[in-house]
Structures are given as structure tokens and as C-alpha cells.
Amino acid sequence: MFDGPTAAWHASLALRVRSAGGRSRLAVEHRGPLRVQKALYPEGDAPCHAVVLHPPGGIAGGDTLDIAVDVEAGAHALVTTPGAAKWYKANGRVAAQDVRLAIAGALEWLPQEAIVYDAAHVRSTIDIQMHDGAGTIGWDIVALGRQAAGERFERGLFSQSIRLRIGAELAWVERTRIAGGDGLLDSPIGLAGCHVFGCLWAAGPTFGDETMERLRDGLAGTARAAPLTRLAPRLVVARALGANTQSVRGALTGAWAALRPLVFQRPAVLPRLWAT
């Protein structure tokens, strides 16, 4: 098993997206091993598709990653990653990732899954600040242990908080704390033996009763649908559990495809990277 380097990586990445001349334009600042590919425009001038790269390939104990995305009014960004993030064995140190999303325009935060190795110690935060009139869809997908290699999450800790504010109002707080070997991993009131879990959030327009009924009816006929819950008039959350990352990502992708036309008035166009 990879034990991680003795020296810790501290890296930061700041993305700012603004609208200029009808195009969403990306500006990047970085420190340490975090990068972003050049802006891609598979849907025309907006949205701007950005792919966040972490060249070391994994996050070891002691590493800290800070990612900030600021989308100005009139701009639209879709941010994803080229592959799974890997949280390595902790070696007695906490690994952390702090994500801050400031949205005055439109943002889709769609990273691929995070794989938490046995004995990893992870602290993850996602803070979302939406301005009035903005829109966002995002998700977070976590796999505990490398099941394909016969590894379970028997030791370590995964902790995460997600906070979403709309204007001055705190609309949603999600807290997760899963210890390795915890009985909730197999309990029917916990993960029920599923080692992969994910949640999707969508915020922006008002989700009325008719809209929610139409969304649920549309997803009911799809395989592995992720149930939708309206937590506030302008906030919907979908959740999924699965035995593998493909099933969870597929369920959340279905929810994203149904919600995208409502939140952004755009059809669902999968990032080209996901097909490679």
C-alpha cells in the first residue's frame, strides 16, 4: 500500500470567471501542485468548461488543498476533474481540502469521485455562497475503501461539511462523519453495506409543487434514479448509494440532466472528458 510522502503538499487554486464580449472568460491563480487546463467551450461561448488537475494524483496525510471558484454575474462555468481523487493512508496526519464557491452567475461543480483509502484521515469542506439571481448545481461522490482490491474502510476517518448560503440566508448545512469500521457502514440506517455515496444540490429558481412532480415523474422511469428532496423553495438535493462509483455517478448524472434546463435554461451536455 502507498504510505504517502514524508513532506506535505500545500496547494491552492483560484478560478475567476467573468463575462466579456458574450464569452465566459477564465482567469487562474495557483500555488503548488494544483492546475487547470485551458478553458474549453464545447457549448459555444458559454459556459466555460474548466478541468482541475492535481498532478501528484493523490492526497496524503498532511496535505492541504484550497480551491476557490468565483463566478461573476453573467458568466457560466462548469468545473470538473479528469479522474478520481485519492485520499491516501494518513500516517498520523490529517489531509484536508477546502472548497469555496462564490456564485453571482452560474456554476456547475461536478468533480469525479473521491476514493478514501483504508486508514486515511480526511477533512473536507465545501462552502457555497450564492447571490440572489445566481444558479448552481454541484455534487460530491465518495467511495470508502478500494473494494475492487478487496479493501474495506476499517480504520481512519472521513469528515465533511457542506454549507450553502443564498444571499444572507444559510439555506443548507450537511455534516458527515464516518469512522473506519463503524457499524453504520453496514447498518440499514447508515450506508447499508454500500461503500459509495453521493449527494447533488441544485439551487436557483423556485421549485414549485408542479415542477417537483414533473421532475420526479421524469426520473421515475430511469434506472438507478436518485430521489429528489426540496429542502427550501430554491434548493433541491438528490442522494444516491451504490456498490460502485458508476452506479452512483449515473444516478446523480440523471438528476443533473433533469435539473440543468430548469436552473440554467440549457440542455444537458456531458463534458467531453467524461467520454474518454
C-alpha positions, -999 to 999 in steps of 0.1 A, spaced: 0 0 0 12 35 -8 21 53 25 25 88 11 55 111 10 71 124 42 68 160 30 33 175 29 19 194 -1 2 227 4 -16 239 -28 -41 264 -38 -61 272 -69 -83 303 -75 -105 305 -106 -124 336 -115 -149 336 -144 -163 368 -159 -184 376 -189 -167 397 -216 -179 401 -251 -205 375 -247 -180 348 -236 -173 334 -201 -136 340 -196 -114 322 -171 -86 337 -150 -64 314 -129 -40 318 -100 -23 287 -84 3 277 -59 18 243 -56 5 212 -74 -29 224 -85 -35 233 -121 -63 239 -146 -64 231 -183 -72 259 -207 -108 270 -209 -129 248 -232 -161 258 -250 -179 227 -263 -213 246 -260 -203 278 -276 -192 309 -258 -208 299 -225 -204 280 -204 -167 278 -199 -156 242 -191 -126 240 -168 -108 208 -157 -89 210 -124 -57 189 -123 -38 176 -93 -6 163 -108 5 142 -77 -25 120 -83 -34 116 -46 -37 134 -13 -16 121 16 -16 128 53 -6 164 60 -16 177 25 -38 207 22 -57 217 -9 -75 251 -12 -98 256 -42 -118 288 -47 -141 295 -77 -157 329 -82 -182 333 -110 -193 368 -117 -227 379 -128 -235 370 -165 -208 342 -165 -213 305 -165 -187 278 -156 -187 241 -154 -158 227 -133 -148 190 -133 -118 168 -129 -101 142 -152 -103 113 -128 -110 102 -92 -93 120 -63 -74 96 -40 -71 101 -2 -41 80 9 -32 64 43 -29 92 69 4 82 86 -9 100 117 -17 133 99 -49 148 86 -54 156 49 -77 185 41 -95 200 12 -113 233 14 -135 244 -15 -151 278 -16 -176 286 -43 -188 322 -48 -216 325 -74 -231 356 -88 -237 340 -122 -240 302 -129 -217 274 -117 -217 236 -121 -193 219 -97 -190 183 -110 -158 167 -98 -153 130 -103 -155 108 -72 -131 107 -42 -117 74 -32 -108 72 6 -82 46 13 -83 25 44 -66 44 73 -70 78 56 -79 107 78 -99 132 57 -113 166 64 -133 181 36 -153 214 35 -175 229 7 -187 264 13 -211 278 -13 -222 315 -14 -249 323 -39 -260 358 -47 -297 365 -55 -304 357 -91 -275 331 -93 -278 294 -101 -258 264 -92 -257 226 -95 -230 206 -78 -222 172 -64 -199 152 -42 -193 115 -46 -172 94 -21 -161 58 -22 -149 43 11 -121 18 6 -109 2 -26 -135 -25 -30 -121 -37 -63 -88 -45 -45 -107 -62 -16 -101 -33 7 -127 -21 32 -126 12 52 -117 -4 85 -95 24 100 -93 61 97 -119 89 95 -138 108 68 -154 140 79 -171 166 57 -192 197 59 -212 213 31 -228 248 37 -249 267 12 -260 303 16 -284 321 -6 -278 358 -1 -276 363 37 -296 331 45 -280 299 55 -301 275 34 -284 241 40 -258 225 62 -247 189 57 -223 172 81 -208 138 76 -185 119 100 -177 82 92 -151 63 112 -134 33 97 -151 1 108 -182 20 122 -213 -1 125 -232 24 104 -212 13 73 -234 -19 72 -265 -7 91 -298 -2 73 -299 32 89 -264 40 76 -248 30 43 -265 -4 43 -233 -21 31 -229 3 2 -194 18 2 -202 46 -23 -224 75 -15 -231 109 -32 -253 139 -30 -262 166 -55 -275 201 -49 -293 224 -72 -302 260 -63 -315 290 -81 -351 290 -94 -382 284 -72 -390 247 -73 -428 247 -71 -450 216 -65 -457 211 -102 -421 214 -110 -411 188 -84 -438 164 -96 -427 168 -132 -390 162 -122 -398 131 -101 -421 116 -128 -393 121 -154 -367 104 -132 -390 75 -121 -386 57 -154 -348 58 -154 -326 32 -139 -309 39 -105 -328 72 -101 -316 94 -72 -346 106 -52 -351 144 -51 -359 163 -19 -369 200 -18 -352 215 13 -362 251 6 -382 269 -21 -350 274 -41 -330 243 -31 -333 207 -42 -310 178 -31 -306 143 -45 -288 114 -28 -276 80 -40 -260 49 -25 -243 22 -45 -219 -7 -47 -197 11 -72 -190 46 -84 -205 41 -118 -240 35 -104 -239 65 -80 -224 88 -107 -250 75 -132 -279 83 -107 -266 118 -100 -259 125 -137 -296 117 -144 -306 142 -118 -282 168 -132 -296 162 -167 -332 168 -155 -323 199 -134 -299 217 -158 -326 230 -182 -345 244 -152 -316 260 -134 -297 273 -164 -321 271 -194 -296 249 -211 -299 212 -223 -277 187 -206 -244 184 -225 -220 160 -209 -184 172 -206 -163 156 -234 -137 145 -208 -162 120 -193 -164 101 -225 -126 95 -226 
